């Protein structure tokens, strides 16, 4: 990567795919694999209703329901549990008329009315049910049919199909028993991921502990299945299978990731590091880590940044907790209709990168700053046939369409979480050939740490942010953890006009890889500011009410998106730490840490804090890939450049320490306790 010029982020553009010009034509109608072979899938074909009356089993459970508390018999244990979980009481016959007089109804009538209750609730609350999934299929414009088991069984099967998609969901008493996902006529690079995708969809529909058909939300399943449905709706059979288009990018980027990971293993400078750390280094400094159907999300993502990426897990039993609670920055890759000029249509290929990944040598006209050169390729264009309907369309402008055409579909990227970037970087990403969804112009610091309601300041004035935080810390000579109280102040000089990067369309995966170093730069800056200067809810309460007893909170380095239950558990742990810590809530004089932020050219932080008998001053730059470069410092001098162990300390250690702890308060405490 070349050295950045002031005020300019030198995105490495390389060779972008050539732009293809083609006329706008009507998309041929999708021919589904079921439209011919399964007449029942026709809108006019017969299909059973999810509200079909079901025979109840001979055994029944007893519950209580209604104003008078009359015992009621239900047609199945799951139904009884479902209704009991709602804790429905007075006024039930008004709010849910289907249950009025249920105690006197026949078994078949009870089953019918119970189906009605589930139908009503799933309509209003989006719950997992037979009716809820049928409505979702209709909303997504997919064909579907029901199959009932023989012999009066309570089991029913919903089959949903599209042009290249088939989903089979088996129900028993409105409870999902199994899910099977397949992609008929798709390539192996697609079908090898069908089982993991189906497993995620099944988990979205399964009843968890304490859940019932009347409390299980359909939201997670709907979000995942809609992503599949979008690709299916934009596909054209034959000729354009968008599952294969996305899987092709995944195959190419996976080869690149594995190649980079092997290079890291062979790097003498990284010798002795764990496999976990090597994977995190590659994820956060190279071309990212592609994943398919991971983290409860169906589809392809490119992970490129991670919270606490340089901190090893305390033990293998923490891996699941970390995966659930630690933030990962990702780009979700899908497809979208082509609405803008300037982005080339999708191409179906798994050869976006050469077989050896690395080019042997740079071409004479290529600028090269050292290191390996990725052998990016330009796959051939993908064409789709013109349907007979489009050929004969009298409203079609221009000459009749007689031959294949380019698809009117482009690759689409969604950033999770969104990334706040300065306007000059925004413009340079567009210069790569990407089209970005416009978002509101704001100041960078206000996007990261919004002004409290009613306290907007003049953009031309310096902004001051005050925050009292507690930092969990262990001194080197004490095995106990303690809470250090910090009075953090952030001064923002010359703020940068910025936008939030949420979605964009692109032509080639090289464009995504080229922008990753700069996304990491501002993702880390935002992460650092949030951890150090953004109060948690409990800290806000304390800052606004000095008479309220101090309440320990999760450490600033914890993600603000942490699951509430995990945060509560951690705060309970910190409360115990504070009770046993003499430096906890009883600290009468918080440590003052003053930080100045400037965003011109390269983001810079100047941090002042007490250091022994003097005031320390450290100025750092936040560079590409979240690298912290120390521009000036007075922490290390002739008195402390050698550790007690004999290891020499270097100025670079100051920057690497901040990269590791990701929090100004922890960074300061480490230097004060070990280097002062």
C-alpha positions in Angstrom: 0.0 0.0 0.0 1.5 3.4 -1.0 1.9 6.2 1.6 -1.2 8.3 1.9 -1.0 11.9 0.8 -2.4 14.6 3.0 -6.2 14.8 2.8 -6.4 11.8 0.5 -7.0 8.1 1.1 -5.1 6.3 -1.7 -7.4 3.4 -2.3 -5.7 0.9 -4.5 -8.0 0.7 -7.5 -6.0 -1.7 -9.7 -8.0 -2.8 -12.7 -11.7 -2.5 -12.3 -14.1 -4.6 -14.5 -14.9 -3.0 -17.8 -18.3 -1.4 -18.0 -20.8 -3.1 -20.2 -23.4 -1.1 -22.0 -26.8 -2.6 -22.5 -30.4 -1.5 -23.1 -33.1 -1.7 -20.4 -35.3 -4.6 -21.2 -38.1 -6.4 -19.4 -37.0 -9.3 -17.2 -38.2 -12.6 -18.6 -40.7 -14.4 -16.4 -39.2 -16.8 -14.0 -39.8 -20.4 -14.8 -39.9 -22.4 -11.6 -39.0 -26.1 -11.4 -42.4 -26.6 -9.8 -44.6 -24.7 -12.3 -44.8 -27.7 -14.6 -44.2 -30.8 -12.4 -46.5 -29.7 -9.6 -49.8 -28.4 -10.7 -50.8 -27.8 -7.1 -48.3 -24.9 -7.0 -50.4 -23.0 -9.4 -52.3 -20.1 -7.8 -55.5 -21.8 -9.0 -54.4 -25.3 -7.9 -55.7 -27.1 -4.9 -53.9 -26.9 -1.6 -54.9 -27.6 2.0 -55.4 -24.7 4.4 -53.1 -24.3 7.4 -56.3 -23.8 9.4 -57.5 -27.2 8.4 -59.4 -28.9 11.2 -57.2 -31.6 12.8 -58.1 -34.8 14.7 -57.0 -34.6 18.3 -55.2 -37.5 20.0 -57.0 -39.7 22.5 -55.2 -38.3 25.4 -55.6 -34.7 26.5 -54.1 -32.3 29.0 -56.0 -30.1 31.4 -55.5 -26.4 32.0 -57.4 -23.4 33.3 -58.6 -20.6 31.1 -61.3 -17.9 31.2 -62.9 -15.6 33.8 -64.4 -18.4 35.9 -61.3 -20.5 35.9 -63.1 -23.4 34.4 -60.9 -26.4 33.7 -60.3 -26.7 29.9 -59.2 -29.8 27.9 -56.7 -29.2 25.1 -56.0 -31.3 22.2 -52.3 -31.7 22.8 -49.7 -31.0 25.5 -48.0 -28.4 23.3 -51.3 -26.6 22.9 -51.9 -26.5 26.6 -48.3 -25.2 27.2 -48.8 -22.6 24.5 -52.0 -21.2 26.0 -50.6 -21.4 29.5 -47.5 -19.4 28.5 -49.7 -16.5 27.4 -51.2 -16.2 30.9 -54.5 -15.1 29.4 -57.1 -14.1 32.0 -60.0 -11.7 32.3 -61.5 -10.5 29.1 -60.2 -13.4 27.0 -63.6 -14.0 25.4 -63.6 -10.4 24.2 -60.0 -10.3 23.0 -60.0 -13.8 21.5 -63.5 -14.8 20.6 -62.3 -18.1 19.2 -61.8 -19.4 22.7 -65.2 -18.3 24.1 -67.0 -21.4 25.4 -64.0 -23.6 24.8 -64.7 -25.8 27.8 -68.0 -27.0 26.2 -66.7 -27.6 22.7 -65.9 -30.9 21.1 -62.3 -32.0 20.6 -62.4 -31.1 16.9 -63.9 -27.7 17.7 -61.2 -27.1 20.3 -58.5 -27.8 17.8 -60.1 -25.5 15.2 -60.5 -22.7 17.7 -56.9 -23.1 18.9 -55.7 -22.8 15.3 -57.8 -19.6 15.1 -56.0 -18.2 18.2 -52.6 -18.9 16.8 -53.7 -17.4 13.5 -54.9 -14.2 15.2 -51.7 -13.8 17.3 -49.3 -14.7 14.4 -51.0 -12.0 12.3 -50.6 -9.3 14.9 -47.3 -10.3 16.4 -45.5 -12.2 13.6 -45.3 -15.6 15.4 -44.0 -19.0 14.2 -47.1 -20.9 13.0 -48.5 -22.7 10.0 -50.4 -19.6 9.0 -47.4 -17.3 9.7 -45.1 -19.1 7.4 -47.8 -19.3 4.7 -48.3 -15.5 4.9 -44.5 -15.0 4.7 -44.4 -17.2 1.5 -47.1 -15.1 0.0 -45.4 -11.8 1.0 -42.2 -13.0 -0.7 -44.1 -14.1 -3.8 -43.0 -17.7 -3.6 -45.1 -20.7 -4.6 -46.2 -23.1 -1.8 -48.3 -26.1 -1.1 -49.4 -28.1 2.0 -49.2 -31.9 2.4 -51.1 -33.6 5.2 -50.0 -37.0 6.7 -52.2 -40.0 6.2 -54.2 -41.6 8.9 -55.4 -38.5 10.8 -51.9 -37.6 11.9 -51.3 -34.1 13.4 -48.3 -33.6 11.1 -48.4 -31.2 8.1 -45.7 -30.2 5.7 -45.3 -26.8 4.0 -43.3 -26.9 0.8 -42.1 -23.5 -0.5 -40.4 -23.2 -3.9 -38.9 -20.6 -6.2 -36.9 -20.6 -9.4 -33.9 -22.3 -7.7 -35.0 -22.8 -4.1 -37.0 -25.4 -2.2 -37.9 -25.3 1.5 -39.7 -28.1 3.3 -41.0 -27.4 6.8 -42.7 -30.1 8.9 -45.2 -29.1 11.6 -46.9 -30.9 14.4 -49.6 -29.0 16.3 -48.1 -25.7 15.0 -44.7 -26.7 16.3 -41.9 -27.0 13.7 -40.3 -30.4 13.8 -37.8 -30.2 10.9 -36.6 -28.0 8.1 -34.9 -29.1 4.9 -33.4 -26.6 2.4 -32.2 -27.4 -1.1 -31.3 -25.6 -4.3 -32.4 -27.8 -7.2 -30.3 -27.7 -10.3 -27.7 -25.5 -8.6 -23.9 -26.2 -8.7 -22.1 -28.0 -5.9 -20.6 -24.7 -4.6 -24.2 -23.8 -3.7 -25.6 -27.1 -2.5 -22.7 -27.9 -0.1 -23.9 -25.0 2.0 -27.6 -26.0 2.0 -27.4 -28.1 5.2 -25.9 -25.3 7.3 -28.4 -22.8 5.9 -31.2 -25.1 6.7 -29.9 -25.6 10.2 -30.0 -21.9 10.9 -33.6 -21.7 9.5 -34.6 -24.6 11.7 -33.0 -22.9 14.8 -35.0 -19.7 13.9 -38.2 -21.8 14.0 -37.5 -24.1 16.9 -39.1 -23.6 20.3 -36.5 -22.6 22.9 -36.7 -23.0 26.6 -39.8 -21.2 27.9 -41.2 -20.6 24.4 -44.4 -21.8 22.9 -46.2 -21.4 19.5 -47.8 -18.3 21.0 -44.6 -16.7 22.0 -42.0 -17.7 19.3 -41.3 -14.7 17.0 -40.9 -15.2 13.3 -38.6 -12.2 12.9 -35.2 -14.1 12.7 -36.5 -16.6 10.3 -38.2 -14.0 8.1 -35.0 -11.9 7.9 -32.9 -15.0 6.9 -35.4 -16.5 4.5 -36.0 -13.1 2.9 -32.3 -12.9 1.9 -32.6 -16.2 0.1 -35.9 -15.2 -1.5 -34.4 -12.0 -2.9 -31.7 -14.0 -4.7 -34.3 -16.4 -6.0 -36.6 -13.7 -7.2 -33.8 -12.0 -9.2 -32.6 -15.3 -10.7 -33.7 -16.4 -14.1 -34.1 -20.0 -15.0 -32.2 -21.0 -17.0 -29.1 -18.7 -17.3 -28.9 -16.7 -14.1 -28.5 -18.5 -10.7 -27.6 -15.8 -8.2 -26.9 -18.4 -5.5 -24.0 -19.5 -7.8 -22.9 -15.9 -8.3 -22.5 -15.2 -4.6 -21.0 -18.7 -3.9 -18.5 -18.0 -6.7 -17.2 -14.9 -4.8 -17.1 -16.9 -1.6 -15.0 -19.6 -3.3 -12.5 -17.0 -4.6 -12.2 -15.1 -1.4 -11.8 -18.3 0.6 -8.9 -19.3 -1.5 -7.4 -15.9 -0.9 -8.0 -16.1 2.9 -6.4 -19.6 3.2 -3.4 -18.4 1.2 -2.9 -15.4 3.4 -3.4 -17.5 6.6 -0.6 -19.9 5.4 1.7 -16.9 4.7 1.1 -15.7 8.3 2.0 -19.2 9.6 5.3 -19.0 7.6 6.1 -15.4 8.7 9.1 -15.5 11.2 7.9 -12.3 12.8 4.6 -14.1 13.8 6.3 -17.3 15.0 5.0 -18.6 18.3 1.6 -17.0 18.1 -1.5 -19.1 18.5 -3.7 -20.2 15.6 -6.5 -18.0 17.0 -4.3 -14.9 17.0 -3.0 -15.6 13.5 -6.5 -15.9 12.2 -7.5 -12.6 13.9 -4.4 -10.9 12.4 -5.3 -12.1 8.9 -8.9 -11.1 9.4 -8.0 -7.6 10.5 -5.0 -6.7 8.4 -5.3 -8.7 5.1 -8.3 -9.4 2.9 -10.8 -10.4 5.6 -12.4 -13.7 6.4 -15.2 -14.9 4.2 -17.9 -17.0 5.9 -21.0 -18.7 4.7 -24.1 -19.3 6.9 -22.3 -18.2 10.2 -23.3 -16.4 13.3 -27.0 -17.2 12.9 -27.2 -15.4 9.5 -27.9 -17.2 6.2 -25.7 -16.1 3.3 -22.2 -14.8 2.7 -20.3 -12.3 4.8 -16.8 -11.0 4.7 -15.6 -10.4 8.3 -12.9 -7.7 8.4 -12.6 -6.4 12.0 -13.2 -7.8 15.5 -13.5 -6.5 19.0 -10.6 -7.6 21.2 -8.9 -9.2 18.2 -5.4 -9.1 19.8 -6.5 -10.4 23.3 -6.4 -14.2 23.7 -9.4 -15.9 25.1 -8.9 -16.9 28.8 -9.8 -20.5 27.9 -11.5 -22.7 25.3 -14.8 -22.6 27.2 -15.0 -18.9 26.5 -15.1 -19.3 22.7 -18.9 -19.6 22.5 -19.4 -16.6 24.8 -17.0 -14.5 22.7 -18.7 -15.5 19.5 -22.1 -14.5 20.9 -21.1 -11.2 22.7 -18.0 -9.8 21.0 -18.7 -7.5 18.0 -17.5 -8.5 14.5 -17.5 -6.0 11.6 -18.8 -7.7 8.4 -19.9 -7.0 4.9 -22.9 -9.1 3.8 -22.8 -9.9 0.1 -25.9 -10.4 -1.9 -27.5 -9.1 -5.1 -29.9 -6.3 -6.0 -31.7 -5.0 -9.1 -29.6 -2.7 -11.2 -30.9 0.8 -10.8 -27.8 2.9 -11.4 -25.4 3.4 -14.4 -21.8 2.7 -13.6 -21.9 -0.7 -11.9 -21.3 -3.7 -14.1 -23.9 -6.5 -13.9 -23.3 -9.7 -11.9 -21.0 -12.4 -13.3 -21.3 -16.0 -12.4 -17.8 -17.3 -11.7 -15.6 -18.8 -9.0 -12.4 -17.5 -10.7 -12.1 -13.9 -9.6 -8.6 -14.7 -8.5 -5.9 -16.7 -10.3 -5.1 -20.3 -9.3 -1.9 -19.4 -7.6 -3.5 -16.3 -5.9 -0.3 -14.3 -6.2 1.1 -12.7 -9.3 4.7 -13.7 -10.2 5.8 -10.1 -10.8 4.2 -6.7 -11.3 3.6 -5.5 -14.8 5.8 -2.6 -16.1 2.9 -0.1 -15.8 1.9 -1.2 -12.3 2.9 0.7 -9.2 4.1 -1.6 -6.5 5.1 -0.8 -2.9 6.4 -4.3 -2.1 4.7 -7.4 -0.8 2.6 -9.9 -2.7 0.4 -8.8 -5.5 -3.0 -10.5 -5.7 -3.7 -12.0 -9.2 -7.2 -10.6 -9.7 -9.0 -11.8 -12.8 -11.8 -10.5 -14.9 -14.4 -13.3 -15.5 -16.4 -13.4 -18.7 -19.7 -11.6 -18.7 -22.8 -13.6 -17.9 -25.7 -13.4 -20.4 -29.3 -14.4 -19.9 -31.7 -15.5 -22.7 -34.5 -13.3 -23.9 -37.9 -14.8 -23.3 -40.5 -15.2 -26.0 -42.7 -12.7 -24.2 -39.9 -10.1 -24.2 -39.3 -10.7 -27.9 -42.9 -10.1 -28.8 -43.5 -7.1 -26.4 -45.0 -4.3 -28.4 -44.1 -1.8 -25.7 -40.4 -2.6 -26.0 -38.4 0.4 -27.2 -36.0 0.0 -30.0 -35.5 -3.1 -32.2 -36.8 -6.5 -31.1 -34.6 -8.4 -28.7 -33.4 -11.5 -30.5 -30.3 -12.6 -28.6 -29.0 -13.0 -25.0 -28.6 -9.9 -22.9 -26.7 -8.8 -19.8 -28.6 -9.3 -16.5 -30.1 -6.3 -14.8 -28.7 -7.4 -11.5 -25.7 -6.2 -9.5 -23.7 -7.3 -6.5 -24.8 -5.6 -3.3 -23.0 -5.1 0.0 -24.5 -4.3 3.4 -22.2 -3.1 6.2 -22.9 -4.6 9.6 -22.4 -2.5 11.7 -22.5 0.6 9.5 -19.2 2.5 9.4 -18.8 6.3 9.8 -16.3 7.6 7.3 -15.1 11.1 6.3 -16.5 12.6 3.1 -13.2 12.4 1.2 -13.0 8.6 1.8 -16.6 8.3 0.8 -15.9 10.0 -2.5 -12.8 7.8 -3.2 -14.9 4.6 -2.6 -17.2 5.9 -5.3 -14.2 6.5 -7.6 -13.5 2.7 -7.4 -16.7 2.2 -9.4 -19.1 1.6 -6.5 -22.4 3.2 -6.0 -23.1 4.0 -2.3 -26.5 4.6 -0.8 -26.7 8.3 0.3 -26.9 9.0 4.0 -27.1 12.2 6.0 -24.1 14.5 6.2 -23.0 14.8 9.9 -19.8 15.5 11.9 -17.8 12.4 12.6 -17.8 12.8 16.4 -21.5 13.4 16.5 -22.1 10.2 14.5 -20.0 8.2 17.0 -21.1 10.0 20.2 -24.3 11.8 19.5 -25.2 15.0 21.2 -27.7 14.6 24.0 -31.2 15.7 22.9 -31.5 19.5 22.8 -27.7 20.2 23.1 -26.6 20.5 19.5 -23.6 22.9 19.2 -22.2 25.1 16.5 -20.2 22.9 14.0 -17.5 25.5 13.9 -16.9 25.4 17.7 -14.8 23.0 19.6 -16.8 20.3 21.2 -16.2 19.0 24.7 -17.4 15.6 25.9 -17.1 14.7 29.6 -17.6 11.2 30.9 -16.8 9.6 34.3 -16.0 5.9 33.6 -14.9 2.9 35.7 -12.1 0.8 34.2 -11.6 -2.8 35.3 -7.9 -3.3 35.9 -5.3 -5.5 37.7 -2.0 -4.0 39.0 1.1 -6.1 38.2 1.8 -6.8 41.9 -1.8 -7.7 42.7 -3.8 -10.7 41.5 -7.1 -9.0 42.4 -9.1 -7.0 39.9 -10.1 -3.4 40.9 -12.2 -0.6 39.4 -10.4 2.6 38.6 -12.5 5.8 38.3 -11.5 8.1 35.4 -12.7 11.6 34.6 -12.4 11.4 30.8 -12.6 14.6 28.7 -12.6 14.6 24.9 -11.9 17.9 23.0 -12.8 17.8 19.3 -11.0 20.3 17.1 -11.8 20.8 13.5 -14.4 18.0 13.1 -14.7 16.2 9.8 -17.9 16.1 7.7 -18.8 12.5 7.4 -21.4 10.0 6.3 -22.4 6.5 7.5 -21.6 3.7 5.1 -24.6 1.3 5.1 -25.1 -0.2 1.7 -23.6 -0.1 -1.8 -23.4 -1.9 -5.1 -20.2 -3.1 -6.6 -18.9 -5.0 -9.7 -15.8 -7.0 -8.4 -14.7 -8.3 -5.0 -11.4 -6.5 -5.5 -13.3 -3.3 -4.8 -14.3 -4.6 -1.4 -10.8 -5.8 -0.5 -9.3 -2.5 -1.6 -11.4 -0.5 0.9 -10.9 -2.7 3.9 -7.8 -1.0 5.4 -9.7 2.3 5.5 -12.9 0.8 6.9 -10.8 -0.7 9.7 -9.1 2.7 10.3 -12.4 4.4 11.1 -14.1 1.4 12.7 -11.2 1.3 15.2 -11.3 5.0 15.8 -15.1 4.9 16.5 -14.6 1.8 18.7 -11.8 3.6 20.7 -14.0 6.7 21.2 -17.0 4.7 22.3 -15.1 2.6 24.7 -13.4 5.6 26.3 -15.9 8.5 26.1 -19.4 7.0 25.6 -21.1 6.4 28.9 -23.1 3.3 29.6 -26.7 3.7 30.8 -25.6 3.2 34.4 -22.8 5.7 34.0 -25.1 8.2 32.5 -27.3 7.9 35.5 -24.4 8.5 37.8 -23.0 11.4 35.7 -26.4 13.1 35.8 -27.0 12.5 39.6 -23.9 12.8 41.8 -26.0 12.0 44.9 -26.7 8.6 43.6 -24.4 5.8 45.0 -21.9 4.7 42.4 -23.0 1.6 40.3 -20.2 -0.4 38.8 -20.6 -1.1 35.1 -19.1 -3.3 32.4 -15.7 -2.1 31.3 -15.5 0.5 28.5 -14.0 -2.0 26.1 -17.2 -4.1 26.2 -19.3 -3.7 23.1 -22.2 -1.3 23.4 -24.2 -3.9 21.5 -23.7 -6.6 24.2 -26.6 -8.7 25.1 -28.5 -7.3 28.1 -28.4 -10.5 30.1 -24.6 -10.8 29.6 -24.1 -7.2 30.6 -26.2 -7.6 33.7 -24.2 -10.7 34.7 -20.9 -8.9 34.2 -22.1 -5.9 36.1 -23.0 -8.2 39.0 -19.5 -9.5 38.9 -18.0 -6.0 38.9 -20.1 -5.1 41.9 -18.4 -7.9 43.8 -15.0 -6.6 42.5 -15.9 -3.1 43.7 -16.9 -4.4 47.2 -13.5 -6.1 47.6 -11.5 -3.3 46.1 -10.1 -0.4 48.2 -9.8 1.6 45.1 -13.3 1.0 43.8 -16.2 3.2 44.6 -14.4 4.8 47.5 -11.9 6.7 45.3 -12.6 10.4 46.0 -10.4 11.8 43.2 -11.0 10.3 39.8 -8.0 10.3 37.5 -8.2 13.1 34.9 -7.5 12.0 31.4 -7.7 14.7 28.7 -7.8 13.8 25.0 -7.8 16.0 22.0 -9.1 14.6 18.6 -8.3 16.0 15.2 -9.5 14.5 12.0 -7.6 16.4 9.3 -5.7 14.2 6.9 -5.2 11.3 9.4 -7.1 10.9 12.7 -4.9 12.0 15.7 -5.3 11.7 19.4 -3.3 13.6 22.0 -3.7 12.2 25.5 -2.6 13.9 28.7 -2.6 12.1 32.1 -0.8 12.0 35.4 2.3 9.9 35.2 4.4 9.6 38.4 5.4 13.1 39.4 4.8 14.6 36.0 2.2 14.9 33.2 2.5 12.4 30.4 1.7 13.5 26.8 1.3 11.0 24.0 0.2 11.8 20.4 -0.9 8.9 18.2 -2.2 8.5 14.6 -4.9 6.0 13.8 -3.7 4.7 10.4 -5.0 2.1 7.9 -5.9 -1.3 9.3 -6.3 0.3 12.8 -2.6 0.6 13.2 -1.6 3.0 16.0 1.5 5.0 15.1 3.1 7.0 18.0 4.0 10.5 16.7 5.2 11.9 20.0 5.5 10.7 23.6 7.3 11.4 26.9 6.3 8.2 28.7 9.4 6.2 27.8 12.8 7.7 28.5 16.2 6.6 29.9 14.7 5.7 33.2 12.2 3.1 32.0 13.2 1.8 28.6 14.2 -1.6 30.0 11.6 -3.7 31.8 12.5 -5.5 35.1 12.7 -8.7 33.1 15.5 -7.2 31.0 13.4 -6.8 27.8 13.9 -3.4 26.2 10.9 -1.2 25.7 10.4 0.7 22.5 8.2 3.6 21.4 6.2 1.1 19.2 5.1 -0.7 22.3 3.1 2.3 23.3 1.0 2.1 20.1 0.7 -1.7 20.1 -0.6 -1.5 23.7 -3.4 0.8 22.6 -4.2 -1.5 19.7 -4.5 -4.4 22.1 -6.6 -2.9 24.9 -8.8 -0.7 22.6 -9.5 1.7 25.4 -7.8 4.9 26.5 -8.5 4.3 30.2 -7.0 0.8 30.2 -4.0 2.0 28.2 -3.3 4.8 30.6 -3.6 2.5 33.7 -1.2 0.0 32.2 1.5 2.6 31.5 1.0 4.3 34.9 1.2 1.0 36.9 4.1 -0.6 35.0 6.2 2.2 33.5 6.0 5.2 35.8 
